[in-house]
Amino acid sequence: MTVDFSKRLRHTLRYVDEATPTRRARPRGVIGAEVWVKVTTPGDPPPSDPGELTFLLLRTRTPAVAAFTGPDGGKTAHYMLRWLSTRGEAGPWSETASATIGA
């Protein structure tokens, strides 16, 4: 997953299947990606456990957009995602991707 943080109070998340990193298609048998986030103050460590994150959205296509409000400016957003199968089964967690929320 990559995070484009070039716009004020907005992150654009792009993600791919690690088995086919040059294609934007999701894996076979998957309805989409669950995106989870934790917003922290600068200098705080990223989450070490997915239980610390809050569900943000389920997205069937890349990219996903996370919009923030003024008080979040200058903080750090930490994202993790996992694929969700057509049977409702969640896959393994991604690595954490972090970016500053532009004020």
Backbone bond lengths (Angstrom), bond angles and torsions (degrees), N, CA, C in turn:
res aa  C-N    CA-C-N  psi(-1)  N-CA   C-N-CA  omega(-1)  CA-C   N-CA-C  phi
1 M - - - 1.442 - - 1.522 108.28 -
2 T 1.327 115.31 139.38 1.457 120.68 173.21 1.519 108.22 -122.01
3 V 1.334 115.75 151.65 1.462 121.74 -178.87 1.516 108.81 -120.78
4 D 1.335 116.61 120.39 1.466 122.23 173.48 1.527 105.91 -93.19
5 F 1.316 117.04 114.72 1.458 122.07 -177.27 1.526 111.77 -113.65
6 S 1.332 117.26 26.30 1.464 122.10 -174.73 1.524 113.73 -75.16
7 K 1.332 118.55 -14.45 1.471 120.99 179.80 1.523 110.37 -105.40
8 R 1.306 115.09 144.07 1.453 122.24 -178.95 1.532 110.84 -60.42
9 L 1.336 116.67 129.52 1.467 124.42 175.93 1.533 113.51 56.31
10 R 1.344 115.98 29.78 1.467 119.50 -177.93 1.526 110.13 -149.19
11 H 1.322 115.39 134.49 1.464 121.83 173.96 1.520 108.78 -119.83
12 T 1.310 116.68 136.25 1.458 122.44 173.98 1.521 106.96 -109.47
13 L 1.326 116.26 119.78 1.461 122.56 -175.86 1.518 109.78 -103.06
14 R 1.315 115.65 126.51 1.466 120.73 176.26 1.524 107.51 -117.54
15 Y 1.317 115.76 135.64 1.458 120.08 -176.78 1.521 109.71 -143.51
16 V 1.327 115.20 153.33 1.463 122.57 -179.60 1.522 108.48 -140.07
17 D 1.322 114.70 164.45 1.456 121.22 173.43 1.522 107.56 -76.96
18 E 1.327 117.42 129.95 1.463 119.76 -177.68 1.525 112.84 -63.58
19 A 1.336 117.96 -21.61 1.464 120.71 178.29 1.530 111.84 -75.45
20 T 1.344 117.02 -23.75 1.469 121.62 179.32 1.529 109.00 -136.43
21 P 1.338 118.04 67.66 1.465 120.99 -172.37 1.520 115.68 -66.79
22 T 1.331 118.40 -14.99 1.462 119.71 179.75 1.523 112.15 -91.97
23 R 1.332 117.52 -3.63 1.470 121.85 179.58 1.525 109.82 -112.08
24 R 1.320 116.42 147.05 1.457 120.59 179.06 1.527 112.48 -89.37
25 A 1.323 117.48 -4.53 1.462 120.93 -177.69 1.529 110.79 -69.22
26 R 1.315 115.35 145.83 1.460 119.51 175.81 1.530 108.76 -79.37
27 P 1.314 117.22 162.91 1.467 119.87 179.92 1.530 112.11 -63.50
28 R 1.310 116.84 156.15 1.467 122.66 178.51 1.531 109.51 -62.74
29 G 1.339 116.30 137.98 1.461 121.16 178.44 1.515 114.66 81.58
30 V 1.321 116.52 12.96 1.466 121.79 -177.32 1.523 109.15 -115.38
31 I 1.347 116.56 136.88 1.469 119.00 177.43 1.521 112.29 -90.02
32 G 1.321 116.56 -23.18 1.450 118.84 179.83 1.511 112.02 169.02
33 A 1.331 114.91 -169.12 1.457 121.99 -178.58 1.519 109.78 -115.46
34 E 1.326 116.10 130.91 1.458 121.47 170.27 1.525 106.70 -83.03
35 V 1.313 117.18 129.19 1.463 121.52 178.58 1.528 107.51 -112.14
36 W 1.317 115.48 128.35 1.465 122.96 -178.55 1.528 108.33 -121.57
37 V 1.338 117.15 151.37 1.465 120.64 -175.02 1.525 111.19 -144.42
38 K 1.320 114.56 153.04 1.468 122.59 168.39 1.520 106.51 -137.11
39 V 1.328 116.69 127.43 1.463 122.31 178.54 1.521 107.59 -101.97
40 T 1.342 115.67 128.16 1.462 121.04 -178.40 1.525 110.62 -127.39
41 T 1.309 114.97 163.65 1.461 119.66 174.72 1.527 108.54 -77.28
42 P 1.336 117.66 155.47 1.466 120.25 -178.25 1.528 111.40 -55.60
43 G 1.318 115.02 136.84 1.457 120.45 178.17 1.518 114.44 92.94
44 D 1.331 117.98 -17.75 1.463 120.18 176.97 1.526 108.85 -71.51
45 P 1.329 117.47 146.74 1.465 119.29 -179.46 1.525 111.69 -71.45
46 P 1.325 116.61 156.17 1.468 119.18 175.54 1.526 109.54 -68.23
47 P 1.321 117.11 160.95 1.470 119.11 -179.39 1.532 110.76 -63.45
48 S 1.318 115.41 140.05 1.466 120.01 178.82 1.526 111.08 -98.43
49 D 1.337 116.59 -11.31 1.462 121.59 -177.62 1.527 108.68 -135.89
50 P 1.346 118.18 132.74 1.465 119.91 178.41 1.531 113.70 -56.65
51 G 1.328 117.56 -21.93 1.458 121.26 177.88 1.522 113.44 -64.24
52 E 1.325 117.31 -15.30 1.465 121.89 178.44 1.522 112.15 -82.17
53 L 1.330 116.82 -12.95 1.463 121.45 -175.22 1.524 111.76 -89.69
54 T 1.321 115.77 160.63 1.461 123.81 176.58 1.525 108.34 -114.93
55 F 1.330 116.17 137.82 1.460 120.35 178.28 1.520 109.50 -61.75
56 L 1.332 116.39 131.17 1.460 121.75 179.67 1.522 111.02 -104.52
57 L 1.338 117.45 -52.32 1.462 120.09 -178.28 1.515 111.35 -169.55
58 L 1.330 115.03 163.61 1.460 122.74 171.20 1.517 105.47 -112.82
59 R 1.315 116.19 124.87 1.460 120.52 -174.99 1.520 109.23 -124.98
60 T 1.331 116.35 129.74 1.457 120.76 -179.72 1.525 112.87 -87.69
61 R 1.320 117.20 -15.45 1.468 121.63 179.33 1.520 109.64 -136.43
62 T 1.309 115.10 154.98 1.453 120.59 173.31 1.521 107.87 -92.89
63 P 1.293 122.25 142.93 1.451 128.16 4.71 1.528 112.61 -90.37
64 A 1.317 114.09 168.65 1.465 122.33 172.15 1.522 106.85 -112.31
65 V 1.317 116.77 151.81 1.464 120.85 -179.09 1.528 109.53 -121.86
66 A 1.324 115.42 132.38 1.458 122.47 174.81 1.522 107.67 -112.86
67 A 1.333 116.04 120.90 1.466 121.09 179.73 1.527 108.77 -107.33
68 F 1.318 115.99 140.74 1.456 121.98 -177.76 1.519 110.32 -123.31
69 T 1.317 116.90 169.34 1.464 122.21 177.91 1.524 109.87 -108.24
70 G 1.308 116.09 168.14 1.462 122.81 -176.02 1.517 116.44 -46.73
71 P 1.344 119.09 -46.68 1.472 118.95 -179.01 1.530 114.28 -62.13
72 D 1.344 118.11 -18.08 1.464 121.17 179.26 1.532 112.42 -82.71
73 G 1.328 117.57 -13.78 1.462 120.84 -178.99 1.513 111.61 -56.42
74 G 1.324 116.15 133.49 1.457 122.08 -179.94 1.520 113.81 88.92
75 K 1.323 117.91 -12.43 1.462 121.39 177.65 1.532 108.97 -83.86
76 T 1.320 116.05 176.34 1.461 121.60 -179.88 1.519 109.59 -114.38
77 A 1.326 116.48 132.54 1.468 122.02 174.73 1.519 108.02 -102.47
78 H 1.332 115.55 129.84 1.465 122.66 178.00 1.523 107.09 -112.54
79 Y 1.326 116.43 125.82 1.471 121.89 -175.87 1.519 111.19 -116.14
80 M 1.324 115.03 144.43 1.453 122.55 167.80 1.524 106.08 -137.80
81 L 1.313 116.44 148.86 1.466 118.44 176.36 1.509 109.92 -137.23
82 R 1.320 114.35 165.03 1.458 121.53 174.74 1.516 107.98 -150.70
83 W 1.326 115.21 145.96 1.451 121.20 178.62 1.519 109.34 -73.53
84 L 1.322 116.62 146.80 1.459 122.78 177.16 1.522 107.93 -117.80
85 S 1.351 116.25 122.87 1.458 120.26 -176.38 1.529 110.88 -76.41
86 T 1.318 115.38 167.45 1.468 120.77 178.03 1.524 111.21 -65.82
87 R 1.332 118.07 -15.18 1.471 122.33 176.03 1.528 112.25 -93.72
88 G 1.317 116.47 3.69 1.466 120.67 179.25 1.520 114.12 84.07
89 E 1.319 117.49 12.53 1.460 121.67 179.74 1.527 109.76 -90.03
90 A 1.329 115.98 131.76 1.462 120.98 179.58 1.518 110.24 -87.72
91 G 1.328 115.49 139.35 1.454 121.75 177.73 1.521 111.17 -84.94
92 P 1.325 117.18 -172.10 1.465 120.98 179.22 1.529 111.67 -69.79
93 W 1.308 115.66 157.15 1.464 121.65 179.77 1.521 111.13 -73.76
94 S 1.320 115.30 146.99 1.466 121.48 174.09 1.528 109.17 -77.45
95 E 1.311 115.23 175.04 1.457 120.29 168.36 1.530 107.49 -69.29
96 T 1.311 117.14 161.66 1.459 121.09 178.08 1.523 110.19 -81.67
97 A 1.323 116.29 134.56 1.466 122.21 173.21 1.524 106.94 -116.44
98 S 1.323 117.34 132.00 1.462 121.29 -176.05 1.523 110.61 -126.80
99 A 1.339 115.29 148.23 1.463 120.40 177.43 1.532 109.08 -155.51
100 T 1.314 115.09 149.26 1.462 120.85 176.09 1.512 109.75 -76.09
101 I 1.319 115.93 140.55 1.474 121.90 177.57 1.524 106.10 -86.53
102 G 1.320 116.48 113.80 1.462 121.24 -178.03 1.522 111.67 -66.59
103 A 1.316 116.09 132.56 1.469 120.91 -178.96 1.514 112.05 -88.34
